Structures are given as C-alpha cells and as structure tokens.
Amino acid sequence: MLLASPTAAKVALLAGAFASSSAFYLPGVAPIDYEDGARVDLKVNKLTSTKTQLPYEWYSLPFCRPAEVVTMAENLGEVMRGDKIENSPYEIHMHKEETCKVLCRMVY
C-alpha cells in the first residue's frame, strides 16, 4: 500500500507506534507490585518555603518521628535535586483500610 504523501506516511508510522505501546517510563520512577496486606513504605522529603531559599529537613519541625530516622536516596536524580528522603513512622498496608489511628502524641 502506497501512501499519498510523506506527511501521511509519518502520521501512519506515529499512529502505529502509539498503538503498539502499552506503557511508558518516567526516569527515576520504578513501578512496584504489592501483594494484598504488604507494607507500603511512606517516605518524607525536605520542605521548601517561600520565605527562605533554604529547605527545612522534615524532622527539624515537630512531626512524629520513627524510632530511627534513616536517610535514603533511591536514584541519582534525587541526589542531584538535593532531596532528603527519609523514612516515616506511618504503617500503611496495601488494600487495608484504616481510619483515625493515633500516630504519636506531641506536647507543644
């Protein structure tokens, strides 16, 4: 089958490419499959402010802390952006609905 113009050929090629693809990839974001009931790690990052150019570390503010704060970088992009990824005390499980649990009590 011959196409009438080069533009039509490009459109047909592009349409064929989209039709055959079923997923996309974002650099630095890897999908994770979770089983029902599996623990889902909730992580925290630095906080930025419109008042200052310097970011705040998450736990420099009075938020509930885990027993041990662990800093982790998952990819080079996070390191280059200056992200400060840390663990959190939240316990979340896949497909397990929970409401209104007390995480910790803080005195201000």
C-alpha positions in Angstrom: 0.0 0.0 0.0 1.4 3.4 -1.0 0.6 6.5 1.0 -0.2 9.7 -0.9 2.3 12.0 0.8 5.3 11.9 3.1 3.1 13.5 5.8 0.6 10.7 5.6 3.4 8.2 6.0 4.7 9.9 9.1 1.2 10.0 10.6 0.7 6.3 9.9 4.1 5.5 11.4 3.4 7.5 14.5 -0.1 6.0 14.9 1.4 2.5 14.6 4.0 3.3 17.3 1.3 4.5 19.8 -1.0 1.6 19.1 1.8 -0.9 19.8 2.9 0.7 23.1 1.1 -0.3 26.3 3.2 1.6 28.9 5.5 4.5 29.5 8.6 5.1 31.7 9.4 8.1 33.8 13.1 8.2 34.7 13.7 7.6 38.4 10.2 6.2 39.0 10.2 2.4 39.0 6.8 0.7 39.5 6.4 -1.7 42.5 3.9 -4.5 42.7 2.4 -5.0 46.1 0.6 -8.1 47.4 -2.6 -7.5 49.5 -1.6 -6.7 53.0 2.0 -5.9 52.1 3.6 -3.0 53.9 4.0 0.2 51.8 6.8 2.4 52.9 5.8 6.0 53.2 8.8 8.3 53.0 9.2 12.0 53.7 11.3 14.7 51.9 12.7 18.1 52.7 10.3 21.0 53.0 10.7 24.2 51.0 9.5 27.7 52.0 8.5 30.8 50.1 10.2 32.8 53.0 13.7 31.4 52.7 15.8 29.8 49.9 17.0 27.1 52.3 14.9 23.9 52.6 13.9 22.5 56.0 14.6 18.9 57.0 11.3 17.2 57.6 12.2 16.2 61.2 13.6 19.7 62.1 9.9 20.6 62.6 7.8 19.0 65.3 6.4 16.0 63.4 6.2 12.4 64.8 9.5 10.6 64.3 10.3 6.9 63.8 12.5 5.2 66.4 15.4 5.6 64.0 15.5 8.1 61.2 17.1 6.6 58.1 18.2 8.8 55.1 17.9 7.0 51.7 18.5 8.1 48.1 16.8 5.9 45.5 18.3 7.4 42.4 20.8 9.9 41.1 18.1 12.5 40.3 17.1 12.7 43.9 20.7 13.3 44.9 21.2 16.0 42.2 18.0 17.8 43.2 19.1 17.8 46.9 16.2 15.7 48.0 16.5 14.4 51.5 14.4 11.2 51.5 13.8 9.7 55.0 11.6 7.0 56.5 8.5 7.8 58.4 6.6 6.2 61.3 3.4 5.6 59.3 2.4 2.0 58.8 0.4 1.6 55.6 -0.6 -1.8 54.1 -1.9 -2.5 50.6 -5.7 -2.8 50.4 -6.1 -2.4 54.2 -8.4 0.4 55.0 -7.9 2.1 58.3 -9.1 5.4 59.7 -8.2 7.6 62.7 -5.2 5.9 64.2 -3.1 7.9 66.6 0.5 8.0 65.3 2.0 9.8 68.3 1.3 12.4 70.9 3.3 15.7 70.8 3.5 18.3 73.6 3.9 21.9 72.3 
